[in-house]
Amino acid sequence: RALKICVRKSVNRNNLQAMEIVPVTDLLGQFGVAGSGPDVEIATDVANFVLNVCYCVRNVTHVLGCVPHLVECLKSDQECLQIAAAGALQSICMYEEGKDRVISCVGVAGVLALLHSQN
């Protein structure tokens, strides 16, 4: 939860550098579509981190590398991770560069698949 708390304040997220953002987003590649437990919590926290850092437009470029992992997280059987990933993708899509990346990673199909979910 520390990640989320750190970037909730605009002064914090506005002063982040790529070297502080990228290592965090790289965690999605390690913990992405995990079954359950701490791995899902970490992946969910990272997705929420991405959602928040995207409120500062210059940060969007630094999170584009994790878009394929966010798309994979949409396939998780863990609803909390699906929700966090969808929220992060929505934040990324607020900017043209992010929108293009999500489209190229077949993110739209991933979100549409969730619309057919029973949950």
C-alpha positions as CSV (number, residue, x, y, z in Angstrom):
1,R,0.0,0.0,0.0
2,A,3.0,2.3,0.4
3,L,3.1,2.7,-3.4
4,K,-0.4,4.0,-3.6
5,I,0.1,6.4,-0.6
6,C,3.3,7.8,-2.2
7,V,1.7,8.8,-5.5
8,R,-1.7,10.0,-4.2
9,K,-0.3,13.4,-3.6
10,S,0.3,15.4,-6.7
11,V,3.6,16.8,-5.4
12,N,4.9,13.3,-5.2
13,R,3.8,11.9,-8.5
14,N,4.8,15.2,-10.3
15,N,8.4,14.8,-9.1
16,L,8.9,11.1,-10.0
17,Q,11.6,10.3,-12.5
18,A,11.8,7.4,-14.9
19,M,14.4,5.6,-12.7
20,E,11.8,5.6,-9.9
21,I,8.8,4.5,-12.0
22,V,10.2,1.8,-14.3
23,P,11.5,-0.6,-11.6
24,V,8.0,-0.5,-10.0
25,T,6.2,-1.2,-13.2
26,D,8.6,-4.0,-14.1
27,L,7.2,-5.9,-11.1
28,L,4.1,-6.6,-13.1
29,G,6.2,-8.9,-15.3
30,Q,7.2,-10.9,-12.2
31,F,3.8,-10.9,-10.4
32,G,1.3,-10.4,-13.2
33,V,-1.4,-13.0,-13.5
34,A,-0.6,-14.8,-10.3
35,G,-3.0,-17.2,-8.7
36,S,-3.6,-15.7,-5.3
37,G,-1.9,-14.4,-2.2
38,P,0.9,-11.9,-1.9
39,D,1.7,-12.0,-5.6
40,V,-1.8,-10.7,-6.5
41,E,-1.6,-8.0,-3.9
42,I,1.7,-6.8,-5.3
43,A,0.4,-6.9,-8.9
44,T,-2.7,-5.0,-7.7
45,D,-0.7,-2.4,-5.9
46,V,1.5,-1.9,-9.0
47,A,-1.5,-1.5,-11.2
48,N,-2.9,1.1,-8.8
49,F,0.5,2.8,-8.7
50,V,0.3,3.1,-12.5
51,L,-3.2,4.5,-12.4
52,N,-2.1,7.2,-10.0
53,V,1.2,8.2,-11.7
54,C,-0.6,8.7,-15.0
55,Y,-2.3,11.8,-13.5
56,C,0.9,13.5,-14.4
57,V,1.2,13.4,-18.2
58,R,4.9,13.2,-18.3
59,N,4.8,9.9,-16.4
60,V,2.8,8.1,-19.0
61,T,5.8,7.5,-21.2
62,H,7.5,5.7,-18.3
63,V,4.7,3.2,-17.8
64,L,4.1,2.2,-21.4
65,G,6.4,-0.8,-21.0
66,C,4.0,-2.4,-18.5
67,V,0.9,-2.2,-20.8
68,P,1.3,-5.8,-22.0
69,H,1.5,-7.0,-18.4
70,L,-1.6,-5.0,-17.5
71,V,-3.5,-6.6,-20.4
72,E,-2.5,-10.0,-19.1
73,C,-3.7,-9.0,-15.7
74,L,-7.2,-8.5,-17.2
75,K,-7.2,-12.3,-17.7
76,S,-6.6,-13.0,-14.0
77,D,-9.2,-14.9,-12.1
78,Q,-8.7,-12.4,-9.3
79,E,-11.3,-9.6,-9.6
80,C,-9.3,-7.1,-7.6
81,L,-6.4,-7.4,-10.1
82,Q,-8.7,-7.2,-13.1
83,I,-10.2,-4.0,-11.7
84,A,-6.8,-2.4,-10.9
85,A,-5.5,-3.3,-14.3
86,A,-8.5,-1.9,-16.1
87,G,-8.2,1.3,-14.1
88,A,-4.5,1.6,-15.0
89,L,-5.2,1.0,-18.7
90,Q,-8.0,3.7,-18.5
91,S,-5.5,6.2,-17.1
92,I,-2.9,5.3,-19.7
93,C,-5.5,5.8,-22.5
94,M,-6.2,9.4,-21.4
95,Y,-3.2,10.3,-23.6
96,E,-2.7,9.6,-27.3
97,E,0.6,7.8,-26.8
98,G,-0.9,5.5,-24.2
99,K,-4.0,4.9,-26.2
100,D,-1.9,3.8,-29.2
101,R,0.1,1.4,-26.9
102,V,-3.0,-0.2,-25.4
103,I,-4.5,-0.7,-28.8
104,S,-1.3,-2.3,-30.1
105,C,-1.2,-4.7,-27.2
106,V,-4.8,-5.8,-27.8
107,G,-5.9,-4.2,-24.6
108,V,-9.3,-3.2,-26.0
109,A,-10.1,-6.9,-26.6
110,G,-9.1,-7.6,-23.0
111,V,-11.4,-5.0,-21.6
112,L,-14.3,-6.1,-23.8
113,A,-13.8,-9.7,-22.6
114,L,-14.4,-8.5,-19.0
115,L,-17.7,-7.1,-20.0
116,H,-18.9,-10.6,-20.7
117,S,-17.7,-11.7,-17.2
118,Q,-20.3,-12.9,-14.7
119,N,-18.8,-10.7,-12.0
